């Protein structure tokens, strides 16, 4: 379900019943319309979909059974509740077999009507969540990228990828650990004219200077102790492909110099070799550190920095694109459902609020691990907040410990400000959940004017965390 009002259609050839049901439903904040015949109901369905249809079983023209069949044939996700003053066991069995969500004998109380509608909406939510989980798994076959989410910052990254991919320009990717820098690099490669070539990913943080040089450029026999034969390096093996160098802040100054010469000429000399090799490859580099600061500190070559600083792409951390958290979590849920043979259909509202409010210091990598653990632990149809392992929920302001009293004061101030913002956001979400996401009632519940409450909703970009036709998720 999206943030828009729930739409319900009441169908009965007695207009007083239609009007009475509509008033009961509207008091719940639902949008109720009515039709006084089955034909009118079908006509209204052709003009727009409804979440729930409440139809009388026996009507003078088109009966409720025919309305039920037509609705389930055309709008299978619309919930149909059948009401009747001629309730029998056989009629109840028949309508349920035909696809009705519930069966309500007349006369009924307002609370009974509201109850069956609430149950129908819950069932619809479950159906839509299951569909969304299935759709979250990328289809097999070629795709431009596997970047999940629709936030403004992610769309900016995708546009940058699409612009630079067809070129041979060097790309420098900035991003915290776990943000998916290699995924960005693979997206650039997949959208380039080199997509049929190989993609080599090299973690420069795990190799020493001489070993990294040997891996990249290769070596000739006798170049060093243990070099018993010639070895082709990654640069030669990746001809007409792409080489991704991750964590380049760990590369030694000497290897930086050799990479600089390679970028200028596309030529290199293997370790211990005498023959220069020329190759056609594209370099994509990534780091989680500020290279400008390293240049200023003398730990990174200035000339190399300006040579690779051609087309920088900054990958936003997960906490700066919160609207992408739940779609990514659903994607991982679909993956682990398949791997573990489970059919978990989504997350509870409380779990979604917790996922969306967490700071995610480990970014997408941490989210993946949290979802995997939750799938292992979950024994119900939805993952609850109890299955979410989210440590350090007070927030991570900095990875470094304050070194001075002034730094400590600043850190404490930042923590207090962040805590207040988080409490305020949870306060708004909690009020909305208590009041079935009816903004007017939620504002009254907490003692705020509707305008002020609406401003808080806009401030935090809060959306109702249930899937619907527009697939808007918190």
BELJO-V518128 format. One record per backbone hydrogen bond with DSSP energy under -0.5 kcal/mol. CO is the residue of the C=O (numbers start at 1). NH is the residue of the N-H. If there is no record, write none. Layout:
# BELJO-V518128
CO_NH ; CO_NH
This chain:
# BELJO-V518128
1_466 ; 6_8 ; 6_31 ; 7_51 ; 7_52 ; 8_33 ; 9_54 ; 10_12 ; 10_35 ; 11_56 ; 13_15 ; 14_17 ; 14_18 ; 15_19 ; 16_20 ; 17_21 ; 18_22 ; 19_23 ; 20_24 ; 21_25 ; 22_26 ; 23_27 ; 25_28 ; 25_30 ; 26_29 ; 30_32 ; 31_8 ; 33_10 ; 35_12 ; 37_41 ; 38_42 ; 39_43 ; 40_44 ; 41_45 ; 42_46 ; 44_47 ; 44_48 ; 45_48 ; 51_79 ; 52_9 ; 53_55 ; 53_81 ; 54_11 ; 55_83 ; 57_59 ; 57_64 ; 57_65 ; 61_63 ; 62_38 ; 63_67 ; 64_68 ; 65_69 ; 66_70 ; 67_71 ; 68_72 ; 69_73 ; 70_74 ; 71_75 ; 75_78 ; 79_53 ; 80_101 ; 80_102 ; 81_55 ; 82_104 ; 83_57 ; 84_106 ; 88_92 ; 89_93 ; 90_94 ; 91_95 ; 92_96 ; 93_97 ; 94_98 ; 95_99 ; 95_100 ; 96_99 ; 102_82 ; 103_105 ; 104_84 ; 109_113 ; 110_114 ; 111_115 ; 112_116 ; 113_117 ; 114_118 ; 115_119 ; 116_120 ; 117_121 ; 118_122 ; 119_123 ; 120_124 ; 121_125 ; 122_126 ; 123_127 ; 124_128 ; 125_129 ; 126_130 ; 127_131 ; 128_132 ; 129_133 ; 130_134 ; 131_135 ; 132_136 ; 134_137 ; 136_138 ; 146_148 ; 151_155 ; 152_156 ; 153_157 ; 154_158 ; 155_159 ; 156_160 ; 157_161 ; 158_162 ; 159_163 ; 160_164 ; 161_165 ; 162_166 ; 164_167 ; 170_311 ; 171_173 ; 171_285 ; 172_174 ; 172_313 ; 173_287 ; 174_315 ; 176_179 ; 178_364 ; 178_365 ; 180_184 ; 181_185 ; 182_186 ; 183_187 ; 184_188 ; 185_189 ; 186_190 ; 187_191 ; 189_192 ; 192_195 ; 194_197 ; 198_242 ; 200_244 ; 202_204 ; 202_246 ; 203_206 ; 204_207 ; 208_212 ; 209_213 ; 210_214 ; 211_215 ; 212_216 ; 213_217 ; 214_218 ; 215_234 ; 216_235 ; 217_233 ; 218_271 ; 219_231 ; 220_223 ; 224_227 ; 226_228 ; 227_222 ; 231_219 ; 233_236 ; 233_237 ; 234_238 ; 236_239 ; 238_241 ; 241_282 ; 242_200 ; 243_245 ; 243_284 ; 244_202 ; 244_246 ; 245_286 ; 246_204 ; 247_250 ; 248_251 ; 252_256 ; 253_257 ; 254_258 ; 255_259 ; 256_260 ; 257_261 ; 258_262 ; 259_263 ; 260_264 ; 261_265 ; 262_266 ; 266_279 ; 268_277 ; 270_273 ; 271_220 ; 274_276 ; 275_270 ; 277_268 ; 279_281 ; 280_240 ; 282_243 ; 283_171 ; 284_245 ; 285_173 ; 286_248 ; 287_175 ; 289_291 ; 290_294 ; 291_295 ; 292_296 ; 293_297 ; 294_298 ; 294_299 ; 294_300 ; 295_298 ; 301_305 ; 302_306 ; 303_307 ; 304_308 ; 305_309 ; 308_310 ; 308_311 ; 311_172 ; 313_174 ; 313_315 ; 314_316 ; 317_320 ; 318_321 ; 321_324 ; 322_325 ; 322_326 ; 324_328 ; 325_329 ; 326_330 ; 327_331 ; 328_332 ; 329_333 ; 330_334 ; 331_335 ; 332_336 ; 333_337 ; 334_338 ; 335_339 ; 336_340 ; 337_341 ; 337_342 ; 346_383 ; 348_352 ; 349_353 ; 350_354 ; 351_355 ; 352_356 ; 353_357 ; 354_358 ; 355_358 ; 360_363 ; 362_365 ; 362_366 ; 363_367 ; 364_368 ; 365_369 ; 366_370 ; 367_371 ; 368_372 ; 369_373 ; 370_374 ; 371_375 ; 372_376 ; 373_377 ; 374_378 ; 381_345 ; 381_346 ; 383_348 ; 384_387 ; 385_388 ; 387_389 ; 388_390 ; 389_391 ; 392_395 ; 395_397 ; 404_408 ; 405_409 ; 406_410 ; 407_411 ; 408_412 ; 409_413 ; 410_414 ; 411_415 ; 412_416 ; 413_417 ; 414_418 ; 415_419 ; 416_420 ; 417_421 ; 418_422 ; 419_423 ; 420_424 ; 421_425 ; 422_426 ; 423_427 ; 424_428 ; 425_429 ; 426_430 ; 427_431 ; 428_432 ; 429_433 ; 430_434 ; 431_435 ; 432_437 ; 433_436 ; 435_438 ; 437_439 ; 438_442 ; 439_443 ; 440_444 ; 441_445 ; 442_446 ; 443_447 ; 443_448 ; 444_447 ; 449_453 ; 450_454 ; 451_455 ; 452_456 ; 453_457 ; 454_458 ; 455_459 ; 456_460 ; 457_461 ; 457_462 ; 458_461 ; 464_466 ; 468_471
